[in-house]
């Protein structure tokens, strides 16, 4: 019982008969409801003496102190420009999203899922259905990090109308806060079209994996005279309304120059430590994807090796009939209580 003492018998009868009224009164008394509710139901000079535990009246303060952190929005990412580095990783599944939710400012469902999880040789075979499916899975694991989802190859290059239809589908089906698309100056019109229609856009220039067939492979972009073109690309997408820009596999000096000149955050992947934030493919940095290792990847763990050892140990115990052991099996009688 929340009320500990009520001095008058009449008040006790009211307490028994009208618990909802008393509850509203307590809410009001503790400062978290309209004051007139308490006064309306307790008119007259003689009011009951009510003792409310201190911890109850402190509830609003406690609620504030333990309030759940909400996921940032694109404007919040923009506000991080030039401040503490923005942390991000890719994710494709619910369990992995849950692991990184607290540590990351945003999580990207990248089209790299085609290579990392589906064994494709490039990202070109990734479809809208795949991005929506993995986007939904990651969304279920996030509550604190912002969700961004890649637009797959062929879903936006045709023109602004196609891009909007597919971006709207991704956001509607997954609850993503933003989409990411590849391309510089030639995509500025599409970016502006999307932004003016309520679709936040993260741009991506430098090495754009969806264009490897025209770029000649996974080469460093922006060296020598090509750096000026990338600088123009960065300005074009920023002016078009992108809220941030991924710089992939570009010289650190060029990335620093772009970061200094544009007003939106730069997210580096193989672009040096001077960017406003960093992103890596999570399976790369955990050592789960071992088909190849880009130079810009640092392996913070070797989970692939650990998993292989564990799988081999499991196979050995199964063949030796030492697993499952007695503690992993059930008897024909229920345990006594």
N, C-alpha and C positions, 0 to 999 in steps of 0.2 A: 504494500500500500504506500503510495507516494506521500499522502497526508499522514503525519505522525500524531498530531494532537488537534482536536476540535473541541472547544470548551463548552459549547451549548448542546443540549439534547436535540433541540430543533435542528441544529446544524447537522447533527449526526443523521437525523432522518433524511434531510436533504441530500446528504452525501450518499446514502443508500439508494435513494430514489432517483437521483439525477447525476450519475457519475460523469456523464458527458459534459454537463455544465461545469462541474468542479474541474474537470480536465482543462477546459477552455480557460477557466480562471487561473489555473496554475501556469499555463502557457503565457498568459498575459502578465501574471505576477513576476515571472522570471524574465520578462523583457523580450519575448519572442512571439508576441501576438498583440492584437489591438487591445489597448487598456480598457476600452469601454465594455468589453465582454465581461470582465471581472466585476465592474461596478454595476452593470445592468442586473446581474443575478444576485448581488449582495447589497441591496439597498437597505437603508435604515441606519440608525446610530449604532446598533449592537451587531457587530460582525464577529464571526468566530475567530478565535486566535488560531492561526495556521502556522505550523512549523514546516518549512521546506528544507530538505537536506542541502548543504552547501554545494555538493557536487551536481545537484540538479540545476541549481541556478547558474552554475558555471558551464553548463552544457554548451551554450553558444560559443564560449571561448574555446572549449575543447574541440568542438566541431570545426572551428576555424583552423586550429592548430593541426588537425589531422585531415584536413580537406584533401580530397583526391586531386592530384595534379591532372589538369586537362591537357590534351594534345595541342601543340602549337598549330597555328595557321600560317599560311604563306607570309602574311604581314609580320608575324613574329620572327620568321626566319630572316626576312629583310632587315628587321631591327637588330639582328645579331651581326650585321656587317661591321667589320673592324673591331669586334669585341672578342669574347672568348670563342675559340674555334668551334665551328659547327661539326658535330659528330654524326656520321651516318654509315649505314651498311646496307647491303642487299639482303633480302629474305624472300623465301618462296613457300615456306610452310608455317603452320601455326606454332609448333614447338620452338622453332628457331626465332620466330617473332617474339615470343614470350621471353626468351633469354636476353634479347637485346633491347626490349622495350624501355627499361629504365635508363640505360646508358646512352641511347641515341636520341638526337633531336628529331631526325626523320629517318624513316626506313623506306628504301626503294625496292619495289618488286620489279627487278630488271628483266629485260628480255634475254639476259644472260642465262636465265632459267633453261633455255633451250639447250645450251651447251653443258651446264652444270648438272642438271637433273635428268635431262632427256637424251643426252649423248649426241646431240647434233654437232656438226662441224663448224657451224656459225649460227648467228642469231636470225638469219633470214627466214628460216622455216617456222618461226614462232607465230602463232595466230592470236586473234582477238580472244577466242574462246579460252586459250591457254592463259592469257594474261588476266582475264576475268576470274578464272578458276583459282589461280594462285593468289590473285589479289584478295579474293574472299577469304582464303585460308589465312593469309597474313593479317588481314583486318581483325580476325577473331583473336589474334594473339596480342594486339596492341591496345593500349589505353592511354599511354603517355607520349608516345612518339607519333609524329605526323606521318601519314601514309601517302606515298607518291608512287605512281605506276607508269611504267614505260608504255608508250604507243608502239606497237610492233610494226615491222616493215610492211609497207603497202597499205597502212590504215590511215595515213594522213597526207602523203606526198601528192596525191591527185589534186588537192585544192582545199581551201578553207571549209567548204561545206562538208566534204567527206571527213575532214579532221574533226569538225564539231560533232557530227553524228557519232563517230566512234569514241571521242573523248567523253561525250555525254553518257554513252553506254557504260564505259568503264567507271565513271564516277557514280552513276546511278546504281550499278550492280554491286559495287564494292564498298562504297562509302569513302573512297579516296578523296583527299583534300586537294590533290593536284595531279597533273600528268607531266611526263617528260617526253620531249621529242628531240630528234637530232637535226642539226642543220643550222647554218648561220644566216647570212644576208638573204638568201633565197627563201628562207622560211619566215622572214619577218612579217610578211603580210598575214600568213596563217596564224602566227602567234598573236598579232594584234586582233585578228578576227575572233580568236578563242577568248582572249582576255576580256574583250568588250562584251562577251556573251556569258561571262561568269565562270570561265574555266581557267584557273591559275596554271601557268606554264613554267616548268623548269626547262631551260634550254640546255643544249649539249653540243659543244664544238671541239675541234681538235681531231683526234682519232674518233671517228664515228663508225662503230662496228657494222652498222647496216650498209655502209658504203665501201666495204673493203674491196669489192670487185673493181671499183673505180679509183680507189686510193692505192691499189697495188699491194694490199696486205695490211698487216698490223704495224705500220711504220710510225715513227715519231713525226708529228705534224708541226709546222710553224718554224722550221729552221730557216735561217738566212732570210731571203726576200719574202718567203711565204709567211713570215711572222706578221707582216703588215696586213695581209689579207685576213688573218685570224683576229687581229686587233679590230678590224672593221666589222667582222662578224660579231664580235663581242658587243660592240657598240650598237649594232643593228638590232640584236635580240633584246638588249636592255632597253633601247628606245621603243621597241615594239610592245613592251610591257611584261616581259619575263620577270619573275620574282627572284630568280637565281640562275646560275649557269654552271654546268659541269665542264671542266677543262680536262680532257683526257690525253695523256701521253704527249705533252708539249714541253718545251724547254722551261726550266724554272724561271729564268729571267723574263721570258715572255709572259708567263703566268703572273709574275709579280707586277709587270707593267699593266696587264689587263685588270688585275685586282685593284691597282691604284687608280685607274682611270674610270672605271664604271661604278655606278652607285649601288648595284645589287651584289649579293654575296657570290663569290666564286667557290666552287666545290671541286677540289683537286683529286685526280686519280692518275698518278704518275705526272704530277705538275708541280712538285716541290711543296715545301712547308709554308710558303708565303701566302697560300690561298686562305680564304676565309673559313674553309672547312675541308674535310677529307671524306672520301668514301672508298670502300673496298668491297669486293665480292666476299661474302662471309665464308663461303667454302674455301676460298683461296687463303684467307688469313688464319683459318682454323686448321689448314692442312688436310681438308677433306677432299678437295679436288686436286688431283695429282697428275693429270694428263700433261700439263705443262705449267710453268710458273713464270709469269711476267716479271721483268726486272723491278717494277715498282711495288711488287707485293712483298710484304714481310709476313712470315708465318709466325703468329703468336702462339701457336699450338701445333701439335702433330696428331690430331685426332684420327686421321686416316690410318696412321701406323698403329695407334692404340686400338682402333677398331679391328684391324687385321689380326693383331695378337689375341684379342678377346675372341674373335670368331674361330681362330685356330684352336684355342683352348677349349671352346665349346665343342667343336668337332671331335677333338681328342677324347673328351669325357663321354660323349655320346657313344663313340665306338668302343670305349672301355666299359660301358655300362655303369659308370660312376655318377652319371647324371641321367635322370633325376635321382637324387638321394631320398632318404626317408623323410627329410624335412620338406621335400617338395611334392610329396604324394599324400593321398587321402586314405584313411582307414574305412572299413565297412560299417563302423559304428560312430555315431555322433559323439564328440567329446563330452565328458561329464562336466556339469557346472557346479 
